[in-house]
Amino acid sequence: MAFVHDTAVFGATSPVLGQRYRFEVQPAFGGLNFADVRIDYRKYVMPVRPFTIAARIEHVGRYGPGAADPRLTPLVYGLQTLVRGYDLRSFAADECGAAATECSMIDELTGSRFALVNLELRAPLAGMFSGALDYGRFPIEAIAFVDAGFLWTRQPNGRTLEYDRFRSVGAGARLNVGGIIFEVTAARPFDRVRNGWRVGFLLRPGF
């Protein structure tokens, strides 16, 4: 069950004006009883043409007696699509070594609740020189971003079992090739053992 509202106006690679929000509940009954809850709010404003400030606040959580059961898929999977500069494979290598077969750090990244904040400044590359919302012959969008994610689990008595955070800043570009959106970024994470700049590639439009 979900309630969805969407007035977003899309450019060639991502929304440029308007807002979008979604409230969703997915209950599960049986051997495990819990409910997945998603609250997702996105806002797009253009204070100076053609620059758009995009913001997203999202919470995804499992609630109920079975919410923290270890048999459920961890919410942190797909982390690199939410907080740029992180992914589970390189995170495990940082924490446990490249040859490790078992990693307690990854075991800890199995929280039942996740909160996300994304802030992005975006503009069409061609329009940055003309002051117009113009993507030109080859639609390229320049971006600068700040990402932050927080993962935690709670016991039935309300006490926090574990807590992890993921933060990064960076810049990059999106390119529209025949309707397929490519995103290339350089991100600097702040919550890793080695916090140097990392290049990322994603196949998706802007949030």
Z-matrix of the N, CA and C atoms (Angstrom, degrees):
N
C 1 1.460
C 2 1.517 1 108.17
N 3 1.339 2 116.00 1 132.31
C 4 1.462 3 119.36 2 -177.27
C 5 1.517 4 110.60 3 -147.37
N 6 1.329 5 115.65 4 147.00
C 7 1.462 6 123.00 5 169.97
C 8 1.516 7 106.91 6 -113.71
N 9 1.338 8 117.24 7 124.53
C 10 1.457 9 122.34 8 -173.57
C 11 1.525 10 109.82 9 -127.66
N 12 1.322 11 116.31 10 136.38
C 13 1.469 12 122.48 11 174.90
C 14 1.526 13 107.37 12 -131.92
N 15 1.337 14 117.18 13 133.95
C 16 1.462 15 120.34 14 -175.01
C 17 1.520 16 110.26 15 -148.34
N 18 1.331 17 116.97 16 114.09
C 19 1.464 18 122.21 17 173.67
C 20 1.530 19 110.32 18 -121.48
N 21 1.326 20 117.24 19 19.77
C 22 1.457 21 121.25 20 -175.09
C 23 1.526 22 111.27 21 -68.68
N 24 1.331 23 115.26 22 140.94
C 25 1.466 24 123.29 23 174.21
C 26 1.528 25 107.27 24 -107.43
N 27 1.331 26 116.35 25 120.85
C 28 1.456 27 120.37 26 -174.39
C 29 1.521 28 111.66 27 -91.20
N 30 1.332 29 114.75 28 142.19
C 31 1.447 30 121.81 29 166.75
C 32 1.520 31 109.12 30 -91.99
N 33 1.326 32 116.58 31 -155.25
C 34 1.465 33 120.03 32 -177.08
C 35 1.526 34 112.92 33 -76.20
N 36 1.340 35 117.53 34 -21.94
C 37 1.465 36 119.58 35 -175.93
C 38 1.529 37 113.57 36 -132.02
N 39 1.340 38 118.31 37 -12.63
C 40 1.468 39 120.85 38 -177.27
C 41 1.527 40 109.28 39 -170.10
N 42 1.336 41 118.38 40 166.57
C 43 1.462 42 120.70 41 177.21
C 44 1.526 43 111.43 42 -65.80
N 45 1.331 44 116.00 43 147.81
C 46 1.467 45 120.82 44 -178.62
C 47 1.527 46 112.64 45 -122.15
N 48 1.338 47 118.27 46 -19.04
C 49 1.465 48 122.26 47 179.72
C 50 1.529 49 109.01 48 -148.39
N 51 1.334 50 115.61 49 159.28
C 52 1.455 51 119.97 50 173.68
C 53 1.515 52 112.97 51 99.45
N 54 1.322 53 114.83 52 -160.12
C 55 1.459 54 120.54 53 179.50
C 56 1.524 55 109.86 54 -152.80
N 57 1.336 56 115.34 55 160.85
C 58 1.457 57 122.38 56 178.26
C 59 1.526 58 107.49 57 -144.80
N 60 1.328 59 116.94 58 137.27
C 61 1.458 60 117.96 59 172.20
C 62 1.522 61 109.96 60 -148.59
N 63 1.330 62 113.69 61 156.01
C 64 1.459 63 120.99 62 -173.92
C 65 1.517 64 109.11 63 -148.34
N 66 1.327 65 116.13 64 132.68
C 67 1.460 66 122.79 65 171.77
C 68 1.512 67 107.27 66 -122.79
N 69 1.331 68 116.88 67 121.44
C 70 1.460 69 121.59 68 -171.33
C 71 1.521 70 111.05 69 -135.78
N 72 1.324 71 116.77 70 139.39
C 73 1.468 72 123.00 71 176.42
C 74 1.525 73 108.34 72 -131.16
N 75 1.353 74 115.99 73 127.58
C 76 1.465 75 121.61 74 178.16
C 77 1.530 76 108.29 75 -126.08
N 78 1.316 77 118.77 76 98.42
C 79 1.470 78 120.45 77 179.89
C 80 1.523 79 111.26 78 -81.04
N 81 1.325 80 115.97 79 152.34
C 82 1.461 81 122.98 80 175.38
C 83 1.527 82 108.42 81 -132.34
N 84 1.334 83 115.97 82 133.51
C 85 1.459 84 121.21 83 -178.62
C 86 1.522 85 109.40 84 -128.61
N 87 1.321 86 116.34 85 145.23
C 88 1.460 87 120.76 86 178.56
C 89 1.510 88 110.01 87 145.55
N 90 1.371 89 115.98 88 -131.03
C 91 1.454 90 119.87 89 176.97
C 92 1.513 91 112.06 90 -63.43
N 93 1.350 92 116.06 91 -29.06
C 94 1.465 93 122.90 92 173.72
C 95 1.516 94 108.11 93 -123.87
N 96 1.319 95 116.27 94 136.46
C 97 1.459 96 121.58 95 177.40
C 98 1.524 97 108.86 96 -118.00
N 99 1.329 98 114.99 97 117.81
C 100 1.467 99 120.19 98 179.19
C 101 1.519 100 108.03 99 -162.77
N 102 1.319 101 115.91 100 173.53
C 103 1.465 102 121.51 101 176.76
C 104 1.520 103 109.19 102 -136.82
N 105 1.326 104 116.71 103 130.34
C 106 1.460 105 122.24 104 171.60
C 107 1.531 106 108.15 105 -83.94
N 108 1.320 107 116.62 106 127.03
C 109 1.459 108 122.45 107 -180.00
C 110 1.524 109 108.58 108 -120.52
N 111 1.333 110 116.80 109 131.29
C 112 1.463 111 121.77 110 178.47
C 113 1.529 112 109.37 111 -127.47
N 114 1.324 113 116.25 112 127.72
C 115 1.463 114 123.02 113 172.59
C 116 1.523 115 106.67 114 -123.36
N 117 1.322 116 117.06 115 118.57
C 118 1.463 117 121.97 116 -172.80
C 119 1.528 118 108.49 117 -133.95
N 120 1.343 119 116.69 118 117.30
C 121 1.468 120 120.96 119 179.18
C 122 1.523 121 109.27 120 -125.60
N 123 1.346 122 116.57 121 131.19
C 124 1.457 123 122.29 122 -178.90
C 125 1.531 124 109.16 123 -133.17
N 126 1.315 125 115.93 124 137.76
C 127 1.466 126 121.65 125 -177.95
C 128 1.519 127 109.41 126 -133.82
N 129 1.352 128 116.06 127 137.82
C 130 1.458 129 121.93 128 -178.67
C 131 1.528 130 109.22 129 -129.48
N 132 1.325 131 116.38 130 121.02
C 133 1.465 132 121.19 131 178.71
C 134 1.523 133 108.70 132 -128.41
N 135 1.337 134 115.68 133 149.17
C 136 1.457 135 121.65 134 179.57
C 137 1.524 136 108.89 135 -121.09
N 138 1.344 137 118.03 136 85.74
C 139 1.466 138 120.07 137 -177.10
C 140 1.521 139 112.75 138 -67.36
N 141 1.329 140 116.29 139 -34.44
C 142 1.471 141 122.09 140 178.14
C 143 1.523 142 107.18 141 -138.23
N 144 1.309 143 116.67 142 122.36
C 145 1.463 144 120.45 143 179.20
C 146 1.514 145 110.24 144 -65.35
N 147 1.333 146 120.10 145 133.02
C 148 1.463 147 128.62 146 7.22
C 149 1.542 148 113.24 147 -105.25
N 150 1.338 149 118.18 148 25.63
C 151 1.461 150 121.30 149 -174.53
C 152 1.532 151 110.63 150 -84.96
N 153 1.311 152 115.94 151 131.50
C 154 1.465 153 122.99 152 177.15
C 155 1.523 154 109.44 153 -113.73
N 156 1.330 155 116.03 154 133.59
C 157 1.458 156 121.76 155 169.80
C 158 1.521 157 107.14 156 -99.45
N 159 1.322 158 116.12 157 119.26
C 160 1.462 159 121.84 158 -178.58
C 161 1.525 160 108.93 159 -113.07
N 162 1.323 161 116.42 160 133.09
C 163 1.467 162 121.59 161 179.87
C 164 1.523 163 109.39 162 -131.48
N 165 1.321 164 115.00 163 140.55
C 166 1.463 165 120.70 164 176.54
C 167 1.527 166 109.44 165 -135.01
N 168 1.329 167 115.71 166 132.71
C 169 1.461 168 122.76 167 171.58
C 170 1.522 169 106.73 168 -124.40
N 171 1.320 170 116.14 169 125.45
C 172 1.460 171 119.79 170 -174.88
C 173 1.521 172 110.37 171 -139.73
N 174 1.312 173 115.27 172 141.54
C 175 1.463 174 121.30 173 172.98
C 176 1.519 175 108.59 174 -131.08
N 177 1.328 176 115.45 175 128.82
C 178 1.457 177 121.98 176 174.41
C 179 1.520 178 106.68 177 -124.78
N 180 1.318 179 116.97 178 125.68
C 181 1.452 180 119.19 179 -177.31
C 182 1.510 181 112.75 180 -147.94
N 183 1.314 182 115.22 181 152.40
C 184 1.464 183 121.75 182 172.72
C 185 1.522 184 107.56 183 -104.34
N 186 1.318 185 115.67 184 129.75
C 187 1.458 186 121.48 185 -177.98
C 188 1.529 187 108.84 186 -125.80
N 189 1.311 188 115.49 187 145.55
C 190 1.455 189 120.12 188 179.48
C 191 1.515 190 111.49 189 121.08
N 192 1.329 191 118.20 190 174.90
C 193 1.467 192 121.31 191 -174.41
C 194 1.523 193 114.19 192 -64.15
N 195 1.334 194 118.98 193 -27.14
C 196 1.461 195 120.88 194 -178.99
C 197 1.512 196 114.33 195 -100.65
N 198 1.325 197 117.71 196 11.50
C 199 1.459 198 120.83 197 -171.74
C 200 1.520 199 113.79 198 -63.25
N 201 1.328 200 118.12 199 -34.51
C 202 1.467 201 121.65 200 -176.24
C 203 1.525 202 112.73 201 -98.81
N 204 1.319 203 119.36 202 14.96
C 205 1.458 204 121.77 203 -178.78
C 206 1.536 205 110.09 204 -63.22
N 207 1.339 206 118.87 205 130.34
C 208 1.475 207 121.18 206 -176.19
C 209 1.523 208 113.99 207 -67.02
N 210 1.329 209 119.45 208 -12.27
C 211 1.461 210 121.12 209 178.94
C 212 1.527 211 112.49 210 -76.31
N 213 1.320 212 117.55 211 -13.55
C 214 1.464 213 121.04 212 -179.72
C 215 1.526 214 110.66 213 -81.53
N 216 1.327 215 116.47 214 149.32
C 217 1.459 216 121.67 215 178.72
C 218 1.524 217 110.03 216 -64.21
N 219 1.340 218 118.96 217 128.31
C 220 1.471 219 120.46 218 179.91
C 221 1.520 220 111.52 219 -61.58
N 222 1.315 221 116.92 220 142.22
C 223 1.459 222 121.53 221 179.93
C 224 1.519 223 112.28 222 -68.58
N 225 1.324 224 117.78 223 -19.05
C 226 1.457 225 120.69 224 -175.93
C 227 1.525 226 112.69 225 -74.21
N 228 1.347 227 118.62 226 -12.82
C 229 1.461 228 119.94 227 176.40
C 230 1.530 229 108.93 228 -60.26
N 231 1.345 230 116.31 229 137.37
C 232 1.454 231 120.43 230 -174.82
C 233 1.510 232 112.69 231 84.27
N 234 1.346 233 116.22 232 18.09
C 235 1.461 234 120.80 233 -176.29
C 236 1.519 235 112.65 234 -56.52
N 237 1.360 236 117.86 235 -38.63
C 238 1.460 237 120.72 236 -174.87
C 239 1.517 238 112.60 237 -66.00
N 240 1.331 239 118.11 238 -19.32
C 241 1.463 240 119.75 239 177.50
C 242 1.526 241 112.01 240 -84.64
N 243 1.331 242 117.26 241 -9.26
C 244 1.458 243 122.21 242 -177.63
C 245 1.522 244 112.29 243 -108.92
N 246 1.336 245 116.84 244 -45.85
C 247 1.461 246 122.52 245 178.72
C 248 1.523 247 106.79 246 -122.64
N 249 1.311 248 116.55 247 105.10
C 250 1.457 249 120.17 248 -174.90
C 251 1.529 250 111.50 249 -69.19
N 252 1.341 251 115.38 250 143.11
C 253 1.455 252 121.29 251 -176.45
C 254 1.506 253 113.49 252 102.14
N 255 1.344 254 117.37 253 -4.35
C 256 1.464 255 121.83 254 179.78
C 257 1.526 256 109.28 255 -125.76
N 258 1.337 257 115.87 256 146.06
C 259 1.454 258 122.59 257 165.25
C 260 1.514 259 107.29 258 -156.59
N 261 1.329 260 116.50 259 155.15
C 262 1.466 261 120.63 260 -172.37
C 263 1.525 262 112.40 261 -64.36
N 264 1.326 263 118.28 262 -37.49
C 265 1.462 264 120.28 263 -176.47
C 266 1.525 265 110.89 264 -63.81
N 267 1.334 266 117.67 265 -50.59
C 268 1.456 267 119.69 266 -179.33
C 269 1.523 268 111.49 267 -72.02
N 270 1.339 269 117.16 268 -30.20
C 271 1.460 270 120.28 269 177.18
C 272 1.528 271 109.70 270 -63.45
N 273 1.340 272 117.75 271 -42.17
C 274 1.459 273 121.38 272 178.68
C 275 1.519 274 111.05 273 -64.94
N 276 1.347 275 117.27 274 -40.58
C 277 1.459 276 120.23 275 179.13
C 278 1.518 277 110.92 276 -64.24
N 279 1.328 278 118.07 277 -39.79
C 280 1.462 279 121.85 278 177.68
C 281 1.519 280 111.42 279 -61.11
N 282 1.341 281 116.19 280 -45.48
C 283 1.456 282 120.76 281 -170.97
C 284 1.528 283 112.98 282 -83.38
N 285 1.349 284 117.65 283 -33.06
C 286 1.465 285 120.42 284 -169.36
C 287 1.515 286 114.02 285 -122.17
N 288 1.339 287 117.73 286 -8.19
C 289 1.448 288 119.67 287 -175.15
C 290 1.517 289 111.07 288 95.82
N 291 1.316 290 116.34 289 148.90
C 292 1.462 291 120.79 290 -174.34
C 293 1.524 292 112.87 291 -64.87
N 294 1.345 293 118.23 292 -26.52
C 295 1.461 294 121.18 293 -176.43
C 296 1.525 295 112.80 294 -94.96
N 297 1.327 296 118.73 295 3.88
C 298 1.464 297 120.97 296 -176.50
C 299 1.521 298 110.31 297 -69.20
N 300 1.320 299 116.05 298 139.20
C 301 1.467 300 121.23 299 177.05
C 302 1.518 301 111.65 300 -102.68
N 303 1.313 302 117.24 301 -13.24
C 304 1.450 303 121.03 302 179.52
C 305 1.514 304 107.66 303 -144.35
N 306 1.303 305 117.10 304 135.24
C 307 1.464 306 120.01 305 -173.59
C 308 1.509 307 110.27 306 -135.28
N 309 1.311 308 115.94 307 118.32
C 310 1.460 309 119.23 308 -178.78
C 311 1.522 310 111.08 309 -68.18
N 312 1.347 311 118.05 310 -29.59
C 313 1.460 312 119.89 311 178.75
C 314 1.524 313 110.68 312 -63.32
N 315 1.350 314 116.89 313 -43.83
C 316 1.451 315 119.37 314 178.44
C 317 1.516 316 110.40 315 -67.35
N 318 1.334 317 116.69 316 -35.35
C 319 1.465 318 119.23 317 176.06
C 320 1.517 319 110.80 318 -59.75
N 321 1.332 320 116.41 319 -33.59
C 322 1.457 321 120.01 320 -178.97
C 323 1.523 322 112.26 321 -75.21
N 324 1.329 323 117.32 322 -20.97
C 325 1.463 324 120.73 323 -177.78
C 326 1.525 325 110.47 324 -84.42
N 327 1.303 326 117.21 325 50.27
C 328 1.459 327 121.72 326 -177.53
C 329 1.520 328 110.22 327 -124.41
N 330 1.319 329 116.56 328 37.06
C 331 1.453 330 120.35 329 -177.44
C 332 1.516 331 112.78 330 -64.01
N 333 1.311 332 114.73 331 156.90
C 334 1.460 333 120.47 332 -178.83
C 335 1.524 334 112.34 333 -96.31
N 336 1.344 335 117.27 334 -2.32
C 337 1.463 336 120.24 335 179.42
C 338 1.524 337 109.58 336 -140.97
N 339 1.329 338 114.70 337 140.04
C 340 1.462 339 120.35 338 -175.08
C 341 1.522 340 108.97 339 -137.25
N 342 1.329 341 116.50 340 133.75
C 343 1.465 342 121.95 341 176.25
C 344 1.525 343 108.34 342 -121.45
N 345 1.318 344 115.92 343 142.80
C 346 1.460 345 121.16 344 -173.35
C 347 1.521 346 110.24 345 -137.37
N 348 1.351 347 115.49 346 138.87
C 349 1.456 348 122.27 347 173.25
C 350 1.528 349 107.69 348 -132.66
N 351 1.332 350 116.60 349 125.57
C 352 1.466 351 122.53 350 175.62
C 353 1.525 352 108.95 351 -125.77
N 354 1.316 353 116.31 352 134.36
C 355 1.458 354 122.41 353 175.13
C 356 1.518 355 107.50 354 -130.63
N 357 1.326 356 115.74 355 128.24
C 358 1.464 357 119.40 356 -173.03
C 359 1.525 358 110.44 357 -140.20
N 360 1.329 359 115.32 358 138.05
C 361 1.466 360 122.54 359 170.26
C 362 1.514 361 106.87 360 -106.74
N 363 1.336 362 116.52 361 122.84
C 364 1.467 363 120.56 362 -175.22
C 365 1.519 364 110.71 363 -133.90
N 366 1.328 365 116.29 364 149.05
C 367 1.464 366 121.36 365 178.51
C 368 1.521 367 109.17 366 -161.39
N 369 1.341 368 118.32 367 145.36
C 370 1.466 369 120.20 368 174.65
C 371 1.524 370 109.80 369 -65.53
N 372 1.316 371 115.27 370 134.54
C 373 1.469 372 119.59 371 -175.10
C 374 1.521 373 111.68 372 -59.94
N 375 1.336 374 117.52 373 -42.62
C 376 1.465 375 120.32 374 -179.89
C 377 1.520 376 110.84 375 -67.10
N 378 1.329 377 117.36 376 -38.27
C 379 1.460 378 120.87 377 -178.13
C 380 1.505 379 113.70 378 -70.69
N 381 1.338 380 118.86 379 -20.87
C 382 1.457 381 121.14 380 179.50
C 383 1.528 382 111.52 381 -63.44
N 384 1.324 383 117.11 382 -24.40
C 385 1.460 384 121.15 383 -178.53
C 386 1.524 385 112.35 384 -95.79
N 387 1.350 386 116.52 385 -17.75
C 388 1.469 387 119.69 386 -178.43
C 389 1.522 388 113.05 387 -109.41
N 390 1.344 389 117.74 388 -14.85
C 391 1.456 390 120.90 389 -177.84
C 392 1.517 391 112.89 390 78.04
N 393 1.331 392 118.22 391 13.83
C 394 1.466 393 122.65 392 -179.26
C 395 1.525 394 109.35 393 -117.84
N 396 1.325 395 115.53 394 159.10
C 397 1.454 396 120.64 395 176.61
C 398 1.525 397 107.95 396 -80.43
N 399 1.332 398 114.76 397 72.25
C 400 1.460 399 122.21 398 -172.24
C 401 1.520 400 108.99 399 -123.62
N 402 1.350 401 116.94 400 121.61
C 403 1.456 402 121.42 401 -179.54
C 404 1.522 403 112.89 402 -93.15
N 405 1.338 404 117.43 403 -10.02
C 406 1.441 405 120.34 404 178.62
C 407 1.521 406 112.92 405 73.84
N 408 1.309 407 115.61 406 -168.95
C 409 1.463 408 121.18 407 -176.96
C 410 1.526 409 111.25 408 -70.06
N 411 1.323 410 117.10 409 -36.55
C 412 1.458 411 122.13 410 178.18
C 413 1.521 412 108.24 411 -113.70
N 414 1.344 413 118.75 412 103.66
C 415 1.473 414 121.42 413 -173.47
C 416 1.534 415 112.24 414 -66.28
N 417 1.329 416 115.01 415 107.20
C 418 1.461 417 121.72 416 177.17
C 419 1.515 418 108.26 417 -125.33
N 420 1.317 419 116.17 418 132.54
C 421 1.461 420 122.48 419 179.31
C 422 1.525 421 109.01 420 -117.09
N 423 1.331 422 116.73 421 125.25
C 424 1.461 423 121.63 422 175.20
C 425 1.525 424 109.27 423 -86.68
N 426 1.336 425 116.99 424 142.49
C 427 1.462 426 121.06 425 -177.45
C 428 1.521 427 110.62 426 -137.83
N 429 1.334 428 115.42 427 149.52
C 430 1.465 429 123.76 428 166.91
C 431 1.518 430 105.94 429 -132.90
N 432 1.339 431 118.22 430 141.71
C 433 1.457 432 119.14 431 -169.45
C 434 1.521 433 112.82 432 -146.33
N 435 1.339 434 113.49 433 158.59
C 436 1.453 435 124.30 434 168.89
C 437 1.524 436 106.53 435 -130.48
N 438 1.329 437 117.88 436 125.90
C 439 1.464 438 122.93 437 -179.68
C 440 1.523 439 109.98 438 -122.33
N 441 1.316 440 116.77 439 145.62
C 442 1.469 441 121.30 440 174.92
C 443 1.518 442 109.21 441 -150.96
N 444 1.325 443 115.88 442 134.40
C 445 1.458 444 121.92 443 177.03
C 446 1.516 445 110.31 444 -132.40
N 447 1.325 446 116.33 445 148.57
C 448 1.459 447 122.24 446 -178.31
C 449 1.528 448 108.09 447 -135.83
N 450 1.329 449 116.39 448 128.38
C 451 1.455 450 123.10 449 -176.09
C 452 1.519 451 108.88 450 -121.62
N 453 1.337 452 117.21 451 131.97
C 454 1.459 453 119.20 452 178.72
C 455 1.527 454 110.65 453 -152.82
N 456 1.335 455 114.83 454 163.58
C 457 1.456 456 123.38 455 177.03
C 458 1.511 457 109.11 456 -131.24
N 459 1.321 458 116.56 457 142.76
C 460 1.465 459 120.58 458 178.76
C 461 1.522 460 110.56 459 -120.25
N 462 1.316 461 115.50 460 144.22
C 463 1.448 462 121.40 461 173.14
C 464 1.526 463 109.81 462 -77.89
N 465 1.335 464 118.00 463 164.00
C 466 1.463 465 119.93 464 176.80
C 467 1.522 466 113.77 465 -56.43
N 468 1.364 467 117.46 466 -27.68
C 469 1.469 468 119.61 467 179.22
C 470 1.521 469 112.79 468 -82.37
N 471 1.356 470 116.99 469 1.27
C 472 1.454 471 120.75 470 176.05
C 473 1.511 472 114.78 471 95.34
N 474 1.334 473 119.21 472 -8.77
C 475 1.452 474 121.34 473 179.99
C 476 1.524 475 110.70 474 -75.38
N 477 1.345 476 116.19 475 144.18
C 478 1.453 477 120.80 476 179.31
C 479 1.518 478 110.30 477 -78.65
N 480 1.338 479 116.78 478 126.64
C 481 1.463 480 121.57 479 178.13
C 482 1.525 481 111.26 480 -82.84
N 483 1.333 482 116.97 481 -47.23
C 484 1.458 483 121.22 482 -176.06
C 485 1.511 484 109.71 483 -151.02
N 486 1.333 485 114.28 484 157.48
C 487 1.461 486 119.41 485 -174.58
C 488 1.522 487 107.80 486 -150.86
N 489 1.313 488 117.61 487 129.49
C 490 1.463 489 122.67 488 177.50
C 491 1.520 490 108.65 489 -135.97
N 492 1.340 491 115.65 490 150.25
C 493 1.461 492 119.22 491 178.12
C 494 1.523 493 109.44 492 -132.97
N 495 1.333 494 115.24 493 153.69
C 496 1.454 495 123.20 494 -178.32
C 497 1.533 496 107.19 495 -138.92
N 498 1.341 497 116.71 496 120.06
C 499 1.464 498 120.60 497 -177.85
C 500 1.524 499 109.16 498 -133.78
N 501 1.336 500 115.82 499 145.60
C 502 1.456 501 119.78 500 178.76
C 503 1.525 502 110.30 501 -158.59
N 504 1.325 503 115.23 502 160.09
C 505 1.463 504 123.23 503 171.77
C 506 1.519 505 107.26 504 -132.99
N 507 1.330 506 116.02 505 160.73
C 508 1.449 507 117.67 506 178.15
C 509 1.507 508 113.23 507 173.48
N 510 1.325 509 114.93 508 -169.48
C 511 1.463 510 121.77 509 -179.19
C 512 1.520 511 107.95 510 -151.75
N 513 1.324 512 115.26 511 165.32
C 514 1.452 513 119.06 512 -179.93
C 515 1.516 514 111.64 513 176.46
N 516 1.317 515 116.31 514 -152.55
C 517 1.463 516 121.35 515 -177.04
C 518 1.524 517 109.79 516 -154.69
N 519 1.323 518 114.85 517 154.68
C 520 1.460 519 122.09 518 171.22
C 521 1.520 520 108.58 519 -119.27
N 522 1.321 521 115.53 520 142.87
C 523 1.457 522 122.11 521 -177.91
C 524 1.519 523 109.10 522 -129.78
N 525 1.328 524 116.27 523 130.22
C 526 1.456 525 122.38 524 177.24
C 527 1.525 526 108.89 525 -97.42
N 528 1.331 527 115.62 526 113.41
C 529 1.461 528 121.18 527 179.16
C 530 1.526 529 108.09 528 -117.33
N 531 1.298 530 117.12 529 99.23
C 532 1.459 531 121.54 530 178.94
C 533 1.511 532 113.80 531 60.76
N 534 1.331 533 117.17 532 33.38
C 535 1.454 534 121.07 533 179.94
C 536 1.519 535 114.28 534 91.28
N 537 1.340 536 117.86 535 -5.41
C 538 1.461 537 122.62 536 175.98
C 539 1.520 538 108.47 537 -99.48
N 540 1.330 539 116.49 538 126.02
C 541 1.459 540 121.37 539 -175.04
C 542 1.526 541 110.01 540 -99.21
N 543 1.337 542 115.91 541 121.68
C 544 1.456 543 122.32 542 175.58
C 545 1.533 544 108.65 543 -105.14
N 546 1.331 545 115.96 544 135.64
C 547 1.464 546 121.12 545 177.12
C 548 1.528 547 108.99 546 -119.64
N 549 1.330 548 116.71 547 125.10
C 550 1.457 549 123.28 548 177.02
C 551 1.519 550 107.71 549 -121.22
N 552 1.337 551 117.11 550 126.15
C 553 1.462 552 120.32 551 -176.29
C 554 1.524 553 110.87 552 -136.87
N 555 1.322 554 114.76 553 155.10
C 556 1.463 555 123.18 554 166.71
C 557 1.520 556 105.80 555 -115.35
N 558 1.336 557 116.62 556 118.86
C 559 1.463 558 121.30 557 -174.61
C 560 1.520 559 110.01 558 -123.82
N 561 1.325 560 115.50 559 143.13
C 562 1.461 561 120.90 560 174.84
C 563 1.523 562 109.02 561 -112.57
N 564 1.331 563 118.34 562 105.13
C 565 1.463 564 120.58 563 177.18
C 566 1.525 565 111.26 564 -76.01
N 567 1.337 566 116.36 565 155.12
C 568 1.456 567 121.98 566 -179.32
C 569 1.525 568 113.21 567 -115.02
N 570 1.320 569 118.77 568 -4.40
C 571 1.468 570 120.93 569 -173.62
C 572 1.523 571 111.38 570 -127.20
N 573 1.331 572 116.07 571 45.94
C 574 1.449 573 122.34 572 175.87
C 575 1.520 574 108.41 573 -127.91
N 576 1.329 575 115.62 574 166.12
C 577 1.467 576 119.61 575 176.48
C 578 1.522 577 110.09 576 -63.83
N 579 1.333 578 116.28 577 -43.80
C 580 1.466 579 121.62 578 176.32
C 581 1.523 580 107.19 579 -115.52
N 582 1.332 581 115.56 580 113.57
C 583 1.462 582 120.60 581 -169.89
C 584 1.522 583 113.85 582 -101.71
N 585 1.326 584 118.79 583 26.94
C 586 1.459 585 120.41 584 179.88
C 587 1.518 586 112.16 585 -70.06
N 588 1.320 587 115.80 586 172.79
C 589 1.459 588 121.51 587 179.96
C 590 1.522 589 110.51 588 -68.43
N 591 1.324 590 116.11 589 143.41
C 592 1.459 591 122.58 590 -179.13
C 593 1.520 592 109.74 591 -134.07
N 594 1.324 593 115.07 592 138.79
C 595 1.469 594 121.79 593 179.61
C 596 1.524 595 108.33 594 -93.68
N 597 1.330 596 116.22 595 135.28
C 598 1.453 597 121.16 596 179.92
C 599 1.515 598 111.96 597 -128.53
N 600 1.329 599 116.47 598 149.12
C 601 1.459 600 123.34 599 177.81
C 602 1.523 601 108.26 600 -128.46
N 603 1.327 602 116.22 601 127.38
C 604 1.449 603 121.24 602 178.14
C 605 1.521 604 109.45 603 -133.74
N 606 1.328 605 115.48 604 151.59
C 607 1.457 606 122.29 605 177.90
C 608 1.523 607 106.90 606 -110.82
N 609 1.352 608 117.17 607 90.86
C 610 1.460 609 120.63 608 -176.30
C 611 1.526 610 110.26 609 -170.85
N 612 1.332 611 118.33 610 155.83
C 613 1.466 612 121.61 611 169.66
C 614 1.521 613 109.53 612 -77.98
N 615 1.320 614 116.56 613 169.61
C 616 1.453 615 120.26 614 176.40
C 617 1.518 616 110.87 615 -67.83
N 618 1.339 617 115.47 616 153.51
C 619 1.463 618 119.32 617 -177.85
C 620 1.524 619 111.70 618 -65.88
